[in-house]
Each structure stands twice: as structure tokens, then as C-alpha cells.
């Protein structure tokens, strides 16, 4: 602790203290005029970054769609919703309440992985899927973060243009029904005709998935040819998209539904 100055040194002490106060005020003023604009600019850049702009909440996007209430509950129960919201881009394949039983009936150790496998790691809509160079593709899912073997979906496009998904070891029969909601190039939510379950997840108490409807000639064997497309960087509006994506959903946009089947 600095001792109090005596009478002889008091004038010098006061002068030194005055200089220190002047320097502090000058420094504060300098920071306000030079650093503040820079800090503001940095904050604006962060707020406008692709990551910030791409932020989404899949539960909120499903909040006004009671048709998928059970699937939404499973997303929250397994904490898959939170993981999906952290992705830069994602595609959520949802199942309506009346068809979700085979998924909801899974034991806890299989439920989480099965739900995670309904989240693709890239943005897809019917237009982007149709633009793939091949009619089949292997698309990585959120489950691939912990299980590279099971964490993929097989995609195929039939002769009539109908699109299907299938899990490893299972038939590619989950039909793409429609786009539920989307924010182009960031997140899309699409309905499929049934849960997409790996063969090993099906038990005697869980109904086996259905068969592919009319349109495709025989089974289409998925290949890795479309894997490159599944890892494409999210495109900016207007870059190679063959149609405008629109939706009636408030606060979201939706891509056009697949061709009628």
C-alpha cells in the first residue's frame, strides 16, 4: 500500500494524480471513438453470418402441425431435436401420427438412433433430389456421428419420378409424400409414408414396413454415386435451382411437392 505523501511532496503527488486522470479520460474517449464502431461491425458480421442466418428450430416449425405431434414428441424425448438444430443444414423426414407406431414402439436403446436416422445432414427438397446425377444415392444422417454403418439412408427415384427412402438392410419403400415446411438452403421438413427403420430394429412387436407402391420396376439398388450430392454445400438462392420454393406456412418456405403419383 502506498503511504500518504507528506506536506513537502503533496503538490507533486497532486500533479501526478491529475496527469493520470487526464490520461484515463483521453484513453476512454479514444476507445469510444475508435473501438466501438469496430466492435459493432464485428457483432453485425457475426449476426449476418451463414451460421446465424441458418439457425432453425424444428420443434417450432412443427408446432402448428398437429398431424406430426407424436413424431415431434419423439424428437424432444430423444433429444434429437436439439442436435438437429445445431446443424448448418438439415432435412427432417417426419411420419404422421397414424403411421408412427412402429417407431414409437421401439425400446429406448433403439428409439434414439432410429429417430436420429430421420435427420439428413444436408438440405434436400424434391427439386434438389430430382437434380441428382444418379437415380440412387446414399445420404448420411445424424446417426452417422455415432454409427457410420447405420447412419445413412438409401435414396432412389423410380421410373415415374416417385422418390423413396430406406434404411440399411431394409427395402427402399418409404415414399416421399410432400413437403411440410422449409427454409430454403437451410432446413426442410418432408413427410414420408412410414418410419424408416434398419432391418435389425424390427422385432416381432413392431410391424414390418410396407412394400413399394406402383411406379418403380423392381427394386432399385442404392449406390454411393449420389453421396457427393448429399454433402453439397448449401446453395445460395438462385444458384442452380430450377424452381422457386414457396409455402403457405407462416414464417417458413416450402419447396414444391413431388410429381403426382
C-alpha contacts under 8 A as a table, 3 or more apart, distances in Angstrom:
res1	aa1	res2	aa2	distance
5	X	8	X	7.89
5	X	9	X	5.87
5	X	10	X	5.68
5	X	13	X	7.15
6	X	9	X	5.58
6	X	10	X	5.99
7	X	10	X	5.18
7	X	11	X	7.97
8	X	11	X	7.41
9	X	12	X	5.50
9	X	13	X	6.26
10	X	13	X	5.02
10	X	14	X	6.17
11	X	14	X	5.18
11	X	15	X	6.23
12	X	15	X	5.10
12	X	16	X	6.20
13	X	16	X	5.14
13	X	17	X	6.18
14	X	17	X	5.10
14	X	18	X	6.16
15	X	18	X	5.11
15	X	19	X	6.37
16	X	19	X	5.22
16	X	20	X	6.33
17	X	20	X	5.09
17	X	21	X	6.33
18	X	21	X	5.19
18	X	22	X	6.26
19	X	22	X	5.09
19	X	23	X	6.21
20	X	23	X	5.12
20	X	24	X	6.23
21	X	24	X	5.08
21	X	25	X	6.22
22	X	25	X	5.25
22	X	26	X	6.18
23	X	26	X	5.12
23	X	27	X	6.11
24	X	27	X	5.12
24	X	28	X	6.15
25	X	28	X	5.15
25	X	29	X	6.16
26	X	29	X	5.17
26	X	30	X	6.15
27	X	30	X	5.01
27	X	31	X	6.22
28	X	31	X	5.19
28	X	32	X	6.31
29	X	32	X	5.16
29	X	33	X	6.34
30	X	33	X	5.26
30	X	34	X	5.91
30	X	35	X	7.67
31	X	34	X	5.33
31	X	35	X	4.98
31	X	36	X	6.61
32	X	35	X	5.94
32	X	36	X	5.25
33	X	36	X	6.21
33	X	37	X	7.19
34	X	37	X	6.31
34	X	38	X	7.00
35	X	38	X	5.11
35	X	39	X	6.05
36	X	39	X	5.12
36	X	40	X	6.11
37	X	40	X	5.04
37	X	41	X	6.08
38	X	41	X	5.03
38	X	42	X	6.24
39	X	42	X	5.13
39	X	43	X	6.29
40	X	43	X	5.13
40	X	44	X	6.21
41	X	44	X	5.10
41	X	45	X	6.22
42	X	45	X	5.10
42	X	46	X	6.26
43	X	46	X	5.14
43	X	47	X	6.16
44	X	47	X	5.07
44	X	48	X	6.13
45	X	48	X	5.10
45	X	49	X	6.00
46	X	49	X	5.14
46	X	52	X	7.12
47	X	52	X	5.72
47	X	53	X	7.37
48	X	52	X	6.28
48	X	53	X	6.19
49	X	52	X	5.32
49	X	53	X	6.14
50	X	53	X	5.02
50	X	54	X	5.79
51	X	54	X	5.13
51	X	55	X	6.47
51	X	88	X	6.23
52	X	55	X	5.44
54	X	88	X	6.24
54	X	89	X	7.10
54	X	186	X	5.47
55	X	85	X	7.04
55	X	86	X	7.67
55	X	88	X	7.45
55	X	186	X	7.96
56	X	85	X	5.86
56	X	187	X	7.39
57	X	60	X	5.35
57	X	61	X	6.35
57	X	81	X	7.78
57	X	85	X	5.59
58	X	61	X	4.97
58	X	62	X	6.33
58	X	81	X	6.52
58	X	84	X	7.63
58	X	85	X	6.74
59	X	62	X	5.15
59	X	63	X	6.02
59	X	72	X	6.31
59	X	75	X	7.88
59	X	76	X	7.86
59	X	81	X	6.83
60	X	63	X	4.93
60	X	64	X	7.95
61	X	64	X	7.33
61	X	181	X	7.18
61	X	252	X	7.82
62	X	65	X	5.20
62	X	66	X	7.70
62	X	68	X	7.12
62	X	69	X	7.69
62	X	72	X	6.95
63	X	66	X	7.24
63	X	69	X	7.89
65	X	68	X	6.07
65	X	69	X	7.01
66	X	69	X	4.85
67	X	96	X	5.51
67	X	97	X	5.93
68	X	71	X	5.37
68	X	72	X	6.12
68	X	94	X	7.12
68	X	95	X	6.57
68	X	96	X	4.87
68	X	97	X	5.56
69	X	72	X	5.03
69	X	73	X	6.17
69	X	96	X	7.91
69	X	97	X	6.70
70	X	73	X	5.03
70	X	74	X	6.34
70	X	96	X	7.70
70	X	97	X	5.61
70	X	100	X	7.44
71	X	74	X	5.04
71	X	75	X	6.30
71	X	94	X	6.65
71	X	95	X	6.51
71	X	96	X	7.21
71	X	97	X	6.95
71	X	100	X	7.03
72	X	75	X	5.06
72	X	76	X	6.51
73	X	76	X	5.21
73	X	77	X	6.02
74	X	77	X	4.91
74	X	78	X	6.01
74	X	104	X	7.36
74	X	115	X	7.40
75	X	78	X	5.58
75	X	79	X	5.98
75	X	80	X	5.14
75	X	81	X	5.00
75	X	115	X	6.89
76	X	79	X	4.92
76	X	80	X	6.47
76	X	81	X	5.65
76	X	82	X	7.60
77	X	80	X	7.82
78	X	81	X	7.77
78	X	111	X	7.43
78	X	112	X	5.22
78	X	115	X	7.66
79	X	82	X	5.56
79	X	83	X	6.81
79	X	112	X	8.00
80	X	83	X	5.13
80	X	84	X	6.06
80	X	112	X	7.27
80	X	115	X	7.06
80	X	116	X	5.91
81	X	84	X	5.10
81	X	85	X	6.17
82	X	85	X	5.19
82	X	86	X	6.67
83	X	86	X	5.34
83	X	87	X	7.09
84	X	87	X	5.49
84	X	90	X	7.01
84	X	119	X	7.11
84	X	142	X	7.45
87	X	90	X	6.41
87	X	121	X	7.33
88	X	186	X	6.96
89	X	121	X	6.41
89	X	122	X	5.13
89	X	123	X	5.39
89	X	185	X	7.12
89	X	186	X	4.66
89	X	187	X	5.54
89	X	234	X	7.06
90	X	119	X	6.61
90	X	120	X	5.54
90	X	121	X	4.94
90	X	122	X	4.65
90	X	123	X	4.87
90	X	124	X	7.66
90	X	186	X	6.55
90	X	187	X	4.88
90	X	188	X	6.69
91	X	119	X	5.64
91	X	120	X	4.91
91	X	121	X	6.73
91	X	122	X	6.18
91	X	123	X	5.23
91	X	124	X	5.94
91	X	187	X	5.59
91	X	188	X	4.85
91	X	189	X	5.81
91	X	190	X	7.48
92	X	118	X	5.98
92	X	119	X	4.67
92	X	120	X	6.42
92	X	187	X	7.73
92	X	188	X	6.24
92	X	189	X	4.66
92	X	190	X	6.25
93	X	118	X	5.20
93	X	119	X	6.37
93	X	189	X	5.96
93	X	190	X	5.05
93	X	191	X	5.64
93	X	192	X	6.21
94	X	118	X	7.22
94	X	189	X	6.94
94	X	190	X	6.10
94	X	191	X	4.84
94	X	192	X	6.10
94	X	195	X	7.96
95	X	99	X	6.36
95	X	100	X	5.75
95	X	191	X	5.73
95	X	192	X	5.71
95	X	193	X	6.64
95	X	194	X	6.02
95	X	195	X	6.29
96	X	99	X	5.64
96	X	100	X	6.22
96	X	191	X	7.40
97	X	100	X	5.41
97	X	101	X	7.69
98	X	101	X	7.16
99	X	102	X	7.51
99	X	193	X	7.63
99	X	194	X	6.04
99	X	195	X	7.52
100	X	103	X	5.47
100	X	104	X	6.20
100	X	194	X	6.97
100	X	195	X	6.33
101	X	104	X	5.03
101	X	105	X	5.88
102	X	105	X	5.37
102	X	106	X	6.93
102	X	195	X	7.04
102	X	206	X	5.13
102	X	207	X	5.76
102	X	208	X	7.82
103	X	106	X	5.70
103	X	111	X	7.03
103	X	114	X	7.43
103	X	115	X	7.85
103	X	195	X	6.09
103	X	197	X	7.62
103	X	206	X	7.93
104	X	111	X	7.17
105	X	205	X	7.96
105	X	206	X	6.69
106	X	110	X	6.05
106	X	111	X	5.30
106	X	201	X	7.71
106	X	206	X	7.37
107	X	110	X	5.57
107	X	111	X	5.89
108	X	111	X	4.99
108	X	112	X	6.68
109	X	112	X	6.60
109	X	113	X	7.63
110	X	113	X	5.56
110	X	114	X	6.06
110	X	201	X	6.88
111	X	114	X	5.14
111	X	115	X	6.14
112	X	115	X	5.32
112	X	116	X	6.12
113	X	116	X	5.01
113	X	117	X	6.16
113	X	143	X	6.02
114	X	117	X	5.16
114	X	118	X	7.02
114	X	196	X	7.70
114	X	197	X	6.36
114	X	198	X	7.83
115	X	118	X	5.42
115	X	119	X	7.54
116	X	119	X	5.61
116	X	141	X	7.08
116	X	142	X	5.36
116	X	143	X	5.23
117	X	120	X	7.30
117	X	141	X	5.38
117	X	142	X	5.97
117	X	143	X	5.33
117	X	151	X	6.07
117	X	152	X	6.97
117	X	153	X	7.49
117	X	196	X	7.78
118	X	141	X	6.97
118	X	142	X	7.77
118	X	196	X	7.10
119	X	141	X	5.40
119	X	142	X	5.57
120	X	123	X	7.49
120	X	139	X	6.85
120	X	140	X	6.05
120	X	141	X	4.24
120	X	142	X	6.21
121	X	139	X	7.91
121	X	140	X	6.12
121	X	141	X	5.29
121	X	142	X	6.15
121	X	230	X	7.77
121	X	231	X	7.71
122	X	230	X	6.23
122	X	231	X	6.45
122	X	232	X	7.29
122	X	233	X	7.92
122	X	234	X	7.37
123	X	184	X	7.82
123	X	185	X	5.82
123	X	186	X	5.95
123	X	187	X	5.62
123	X	188	X	6.42
123	X	234	X	6.77
124	X	127	X	7.89
124	X	128	X	5.76
124	X	129	X	6.37
124	X	185	X	7.94
124	X	187	X	7.87
124	X	188	X	6.66
125	X	128	X	5.38
125	X	129	X	6.17
125	X	179	X	7.48
125	X	188	X	6.78
125	X	190	X	7.89
125	X	255	X	6.06
125	X	256	X	7.98
126	X	129	X	5.09
126	X	130	X	5.96
126	X	255	X	7.08
126	X	256	X	7.01
126	X	257	X	6.52
126	X	258	X	5.64
127	X	130	X	5.13
127	X	131	X	6.25
127	X	241	X	7.36
127	X	242	X	7.05
127	X	243	X	7.44
127	X	255	X	7.51
127	X	256	X	7.67
128	X	131	X	5.05
128	X	132	X	6.74
128	X	241	X	7.42
129	X	132	X	5.54
130	X	157	X	7.95
132	X	135	X	7.00
132	X	226	X	6.88
132	X	229	X	6.67
133	X	226	X	7.15
134	X	137	X	7.11
134	X	225	X	6.71
134	X	226	X	6.21
135	X	155	X	7.95
135	X	156	X	5.52
135	X	157	X	5.14
135	X	158	X	7.63
136	X	154	X	7.31
136	X	155	X	5.36
136	X	156	X	4.30
136	X	157	X	6.51
136	X	220	X	7.57
136	X	221	X	7.42
136	X	222	X	5.00
136	X	223	X	5.89
136	X	224	X	7.82
136	X	225	X	7.14
136	X	226	X	6.26
137	X	154	X	5.97
137	X	155	X	5.10
137	X	156	X	6.60
137	X	222	X	5.76
137	X	223	X	5.47
137	X	224	X	5.59
137	X	225	X	5.83
137	X	226	X	3.90
137	X	227	X	5.74
137	X	230	X	7.84
138	X	152	X	6.37
138	X	153	X	5.75
138	X	154	X	4.79
138	X	155	X	6.18
138	X	222	X	6.67
138	X	223	X	6.29
138	X	224	X	5.34
138	X	225	X	7.55
138	X	226	X	6.05
138	X	227	X	5.24
138	X	230	X	7.55
139	X	152	X	5.35
139	X	153	X	5.16
139	X	154	X	6.35
139	X	155	X	7.11
139	X	226	X	7.60
139	X	227	X	5.95
139	X	230	X	5.46
140	X	143	X	7.97
140	X	144	X	6.27
140	X	151	X	5.99
140	X	152	X	4.26
140	X	153	X	6.42
140	X	227	X	7.91
140	X	230	X	7.16
141	X	144	X	5.54
141	X	151	X	5.25
141	X	152	X	5.18
141	X	153	X	6.99
142	X	145	X	6.02
142	X	151	X	6.68
143	X	146	X	5.79
143	X	147	X	5.84
143	X	148	X	7.44
143	X	150	X	7.17
143	X	151	X	4.38
143	X	152	X	7.49
144	X	147	X	4.73
144	X	148	X	4.45
144	X	149	X	7.26
144	X	150	X	6.91
144	X	151	X	3.86
144	X	152	X	6.61
145	X	148	X	6.83
145	X	151	X	7.50
146	X	151	X	7.77
147	X	150	X	5.69
147	X	151	X	5.48
148	X	151	X	5.18
148	X	152	X	7.45
149	X	152	X	7.14
149	X	168	X	7.95
150	X	167	X	7.61
150	X	168	X	6.07
150	X	198	X	7.39
152	X	167	X	6.86
152	X	168	X	7.02
153	X	165	X	6.37
153	X	166	X	5.61
153	X	167	X	4.97
153	X	168	X	6.65
154	X	165	X	5.51
154	X	166	X	4.99
154	X	167	X	6.12
154	X	168	X	7.12
154	X	172	X	6.63
154	X	222	X	5.69
154	X	223	X	7.91
155	X	163	X	7.37
155	X	164	X	5.76
155	X	165	X	4.67
155	X	166	X	6.58
155	X	172	X	7.09
155	X	222	X	6.51
156	X	163	X	5.93
156	X	164	X	5.37
156	X	165	X	6.60
156	X	172	X	7.28
156	X	220	X	6.56
156	X	221	X	7.94
156	X	222	X	6.54
157	X	160	X	7.97
157	X	161	X	5.76
157	X	162	X	5.74
157	X	163	X	4.55
157	X	164	X	6.34
158	X	161	X	5.27
158	X	162	X	5.39
158	X	163	X	6.38
158	X	164	X	7.85
158	X	215	X	6.22
158	X	216	X	4.48
158	X	217	X	7.34
158	X	220	X	7.75
159	X	162	X	7.42
159	X	215	X	6.19
159	X	216	X	5.37
159	X	217	X	7.07
160	X	215	X	5.29
160	X	216	X	6.78
160	X	261	X	7.69
161	X	215	X	7.93
161	X	258	X	7.87
161	X	259	X	6.71
162	X	175	X	7.40
162	X	176	X	7.36
162	X	215	X	7.05
162	X	216	X	7.93
162	X	258	X	7.09
162	X	259	X	7.00
162	X	261	X	6.75
163	X	175	X	5.96
163	X	176	X	5.51
163	X	258	X	7.86
164	X	172	X	5.93
164	X	173	X	5.63
164	X	174	X	5.28
164	X	175	X	4.50
164	X	176	X	5.82
165	X	172	X	5.03
165	X	173	X	6.05
165	X	174	X	5.02
165	X	175	X	6.52
165	X	176	X	7.54
165	X	196	X	7.25
166	X	170	X	6.11
166	X	171	X	5.66
166	X	172	X	3.79
166	X	173	X	6.02
166	X	174	X	6.18
166	X	196	X	5.87
166	X	197	X	7.56
166	X	198	X	7.93
167	X	170	X	5.43
167	X	171	X	7.26
167	X	172	X	7.09
167	X	196	X	5.74
167	X	197	X	5.63
167	X	198	X	4.77
167	X	199	X	7.47
168	X	198	X	5.31
168	X	199	X	6.92
169	X	198	X	5.93
169	X	199	X	5.13
169	X	200	X	7.78
170	X	197	X	7.32
170	X	198	X	5.73
170	X	199	X	5.05
171	X	211	X	7.90
172	X	212	X	7.55
172	X	219	X	7.81
172	X	220	X	7.82
173	X	209	X	7.70
173	X	210	X	6.89
173	X	211	X	5.81
173	X	212	X	4.69
173	X	213	X	7.91
174	X	192	X	5.87
174	X	193	X	5.35
174	X	194	X	5.46
174	X	195	X	7.07
174	X	196	X	6.44
174	X	210	X	7.99
174	X	212	X	7.49
175	X	192	X	5.31
175	X	193	X	5.09
175	X	194	X	7.48
175	X	212	X	7.68
176	X	190	X	7.19
176	X	191	X	6.21
176	X	192	X	4.64
176	X	193	X	6.58
176	X	258	X	7.64
177	X	190	X	7.35
177	X	191	X	5.41
177	X	192	X	5.29
177	X	193	X	6.32
177	X	257	X	7.64
177	X	258	X	7.44
178	X	190	X	5.74
178	X	191	X	5.46
178	X	192	X	7.47
178	X	257	X	5.00
178	X	258	X	6.64
179	X	182	X	7.50
179	X	188	X	7.49
179	X	189	X	6.17
179	X	190	X	4.32
179	X	191	X	6.28
179	X	254	X	6.37
179	X	255	X	6.39
179	X	256	X	6.90
179	X	257	X	5.64
180	X	188	X	7.76
180	X	189	X	5.39
180	X	190	X	5.15
180	X	191	X	6.42
180	X	254	X	7.01
181	X	188	X	5.92
181	X	189	X	5.22
181	X	190	X	7.09
181	X	247	X	7.05
181	X	249	X	6.65
181	X	252	X	6.29
181	X	253	X	6.12
181	X	254	X	4.90
181	X	255	X	7.81
182	X	186	X	7.83
182	X	187	X	5.62
182	X	188	X	4.00
182	X	189	X	5.93
182	X	247	X	7.77
182	X	252	X	5.68
182	X	253	X	4.76
182	X	254	X	4.37
182	X	255	X	6.77
183	X	186	X	5.55
183	X	187	X	5.27
183	X	188	X	6.15
183	X	252	X	5.50
183	X	253	X	5.01
183	X	254	X	6.63
184	X	187	X	6.44
184	X	188	X	7.11
184	X	237	X	7.79
184	X	245	X	6.94
184	X	253	X	6.64
184	X	254	X	7.20
184	X	255	X	7.53
185	X	234	X	5.37
185	X	235	X	5.90
185	X	236	X	6.74
185	X	237	X	7.50
186	X	234	X	7.05
188	X	254	X	7.36
192	X	195	X	7.42
194	X	209	X	6.96
194	X	210	X	7.80
195	X	209	X	7.49
196	X	209	X	7.93
197	X	201	X	6.19
197	X	202	X	7.12
197	X	209	X	7.95
198	X	201	X	5.43
198	X	202	X	7.23
199	X	202	X	5.75
200	X	203	X	7.85
202	X	206	X	5.80
202	X	207	X	7.31
202	X	208	X	6.49
203	X	206	X	5.13
203	X	207	X	7.62
204	X	207	X	7.23
212	X	216	X	7.87
213	X	216	X	7.68
215	X	261	X	7.92
216	X	219	X	7.32
216	X	220	X	7.99
223	X	226	X	7.06
224	X	227	X	5.25
225	X	228	X	7.07
226	X	229	X	5.28
226	X	230	X	6.54
227	X	230	X	5.04
227	X	231	X	6.64
228	X	231	X	5.37
228	X	232	X	6.56
229	X	232	X	5.20
235	X	239	X	6.18
236	X	239	X	5.79
237	X	241	X	7.73
238	X	241	X	5.96
241	X	244	X	7.46
244	X	255	X	7.39
245	X	253	X	6.58
245	X	254	X	5.54
245	X	255	X	4.21
245	X	256	X	6.28
246	X	253	X	4.93
246	X	254	X	4.69
246	X	255	X	5.62
246	X	256	X	7.01
247	X	252	X	6.79
247	X	253	X	4.52
247	X	254	X	4.29
247	X	255	X	6.95
248	X	252	X	7.85
248	X	253	X	7.24
248	X	254	X	7.70
249	X	252	X	5.50
249	X	253	X	6.59
249	X	254	X	7.67
250	X	253	X	7.99
